[in-house]
Amino acid sequence: MPKLKTKKAAAKRFKITGTGQLKRHKSNTQHILGKKSTKRKRKLRHATLVDKTVLKSVKKKLLPYA
């Protein structure tokens, strides 16, 4: 069986934590920022973890050697 290819777009968007979870950045931070409150924009800066319900499928399909 040949080696599986990692989806490079996913590899750039996700990082694996020490416990095996996936870290991701939040969306809605690129443009149309004038109408968003300062508090909302500040909270969007911080990374978060991928939800448990999709974690397995993301790791298996997009990052096979994660």
Backbone as CSV, one residue per row, in Angstrom:
resi,resn,N_x,N_y,N_z,CA_x,CA_y,CA_z,C_x,C_y,C_z
1,MET,0.838,-1.177,0.000,0.000,0.000,0.000,0.889,1.248,0.000
2,PRO,0.609,2.203,-0.860,1.454,3.403,-0.903,1.240,4.301,0.312
3,LYS,2.188,5.178,0.501,2.063,6.135,1.594,0.901,7.073,1.330
4,LEU,0.232,7.509,2.390,-0.872,8.459,2.267,-0.321,9.872,2.218
5,LYS,-0.931,10.699,1.407,-0.493,12.090,1.316,-1.240,12.932,2.348
6,THR,-0.504,13.804,3.004,-1.101,14.771,3.905,-1.685,15.903,3.080
7,LYS,-2.890,16.346,3.435,-3.493,17.511,2.770,-2.770,18.745,3.293
8,LYS,-1.979,19.388,2.429,-1.120,20.482,2.869,-1.910,21.697,3.343
9,ALA,-3.092,21.914,2.776,-3.921,23.033,3.238,-4.311,22.820,4.694
10,ALA,-4.629,21.588,5.053,-4.991,21.289,6.438,-3.773,21.360,7.346
11,ALA,-2.627,20.922,6.858,-1.420,20.945,7.679,-1.031,22.369,8.062
12,LYS,-1.339,23.325,7.192,-1.028,24.720,7.495,-2.022,25.335,8.465
13,ARG,-3.224,24.782,8.543,-4.280,25.371,9.368,-4.372,24.772,10.759
14,PHE,-3.880,23.572,10.942,-3.995,22.881,12.228,-2.624,22.548,12.774
15,LYS,-2.513,22.591,14.114,-1.310,22.138,14.797,-1.749,21.114,15.839
16,ILE,-0.900,20.131,16.081,-1.235,19.086,17.031,-0.641,19.423,18.391
17,THR,-1.462,19.302,19.437,-0.998,19.566,20.787,-0.314,18.323,21.336
18,GLY,0.272,18.442,22.500,0.955,17.317,23.114,0.027,16.182,23.481
19,THR,-1.236,16.489,23.728,-2.208,15.456,24.097,-2.940,14.892,22.888
20,GLY,-2.559,15.320,21.674,-3.169,14.765,20.468,-4.366,15.516,19.950
21,GLN,-4.699,16.645,20.558,-5.812,17.441,20.061,-5.324,18.361,18.953
22,LEU,-6.265,18.918,18.190,-5.903,19.830,17.110,-6.215,21.257,17.516
23,LYS,-5.242,22.134,17.316,-5.403,23.547,17.607,-5.688,24.265,16.297
24,ARG,-6.624,25.209,16.313,-6.984,25.946,15.110,-7.194,27.412,15.460
25,HIS,-7.148,28.263,14.449,-7.440,29.674,14.640,-8.905,29.934,14.363
26,LYS,-9.440,30.944,14.975,-10.846,31.284,14.789,-11.026,32.087,13.506
27,SER,-12.226,32.022,12.959,-12.527,32.726,11.718,-13.058,34.130,12.004
28,ASN,-13.391,34.855,10.964,-13.972,36.207,11.033,-12.975,37.260,11.505
29,THR,-11.708,37.128,11.125,-10.715,38.110,11.558,-10.034,38.823,10.396
30,GLN,-10.462,38.599,9.163,-9.720,39.101,8.013,-10.195,40.466,7.514
31,HIS,-11.500,40.671,7.426,-11.993,41.939,6.887,-13.353,42.246,7.498
32,ILE,-13.893,43.406,7.175,-15.151,43.914,7.747,-15.034,43.938,9.274
33,LEU,-13.968,44.558,9.758,-13.716,44.578,11.192,-14.299,45.798,11.883
34,GLY,-14.738,46.779,11.094,-15.244,48.008,11.696,-16.512,47.819,12.491
35,LYS,-17.357,46.894,12.069,-18.630,46.697,12.768,-18.521,45.723,13.940
36,LYS,-17.365,45.058,14.075,-17.177,44.123,15.176,-16.609,44.867,16.380
37,SER,-17.073,44.506,17.553,-16.630,45.198,18.750,-15.180,44.832,19.069
38,THR,-14.533,45.678,19.836,-13.153,45.438,20.237,-13.049,44.156,21.046
39,LYS,-14.027,43.930,21.912,-14.028,42.720,22.733,-14.116,41.469,21.864
40,ARG,-14.979,41.535,20.849,-15.146,40.382,19.950,-13.867,40.102,19.162
41,LYS,-13.238,41.174,18.664,-12.007,41.000,17.889,-10.874,40.465,18.759
42,ARG,-10.819,40.902,19.997,-9.785,40.441,20.917,-9.951,38.949,21.211
43,LYS,-11.193,38.509,21.389,-11.440,37.090,21.647,-11.143,36.226,20.430
44,LEU,-11.270,36.786,19.231,-11.006,36.023,18.012,-9.513,35.823,17.760
45,ARG,-8.655,36.582,18.450,-7.213,36.457,18.253,-6.677,35.114,18.737
46,HIS,-7.288,34.592,19.778,-6.741,33.412,20.438,-7.158,32.138,19.718
47,ALA,-6.265,31.173,19.713,-6.546,29.883,19.086,-7.480,29.074,19.981
48,THR,-8.106,28.075,19.387,-9.001,27.188,20.120,-8.779,25.775,19.616
49,LEU,-9.443,24.820,20.243,-9.292,23.426,19.859,-10.419,23.010,18.921
50,VAL,-10.123,22.056,18.046,-11.140,21.500,17.162,-12.106,20.688,18.015
51,ASP,-13.395,20.762,17.698,-14.425,20.063,18.458,-14.215,18.553,18.406
52,LYS,-14.546,17.882,19.511,-14.347,16.437,19.608,-15.146,15.657,18.567
53,THR,-16.294,16.196,18.148,-17.163,15.459,17.229,-16.553,15.316,15.839
54,VAL,-15.670,16.211,15.441,-15.057,16.135,14.111,-13.564,15.850,14.169
55,LEU,-13.015,15.741,15.360,-11.578,15.555,15.526,-11.075,14.299,14.830
56,LYS,-11.778,13.195,15.021,-11.329,11.923,14.465,-11.322,11.951,12.936
57,SER,-12.386,12.501,12.347,-12.465,12.517,10.885,-11.430,13.463,10.283
58,VAL,-11.162,14.581,10.930,-10.169,15.525,10.424,-8.780,14.896,10.469
59,LYS,-8.447,14.265,11.579,-7.128,13.654,11.703,-6.954,12.504,10.721
60,LYS,-7.988,11.706,10.520,-7.882,10.537,9.657,-7.819,10.911,8.184
61,LYS,-8.675,11.858,7.764,-8.768,12.190,6.346,-7.710,13.186,5.904
62,LEU,-7.470,14.198,6.701,-6.616,15.297,6.279,-5.176,15.155,6.754
63,LEU,-4.995,14.624,7.945,-3.652,14.510,8.517,-3.419,13.056,8.913
64,PRO,-3.201,12.156,7.957,-3.169,10.727,8.281,-2.042,10.306,9.215
65,TYR,-0.947,11.057,9.263,0.167,10.669,10.130,0.262,11.537,11.374
66,ALA,-0.824,12.195,11.723,-0.835,13.060,12.906,-0.955,12.223,14.177
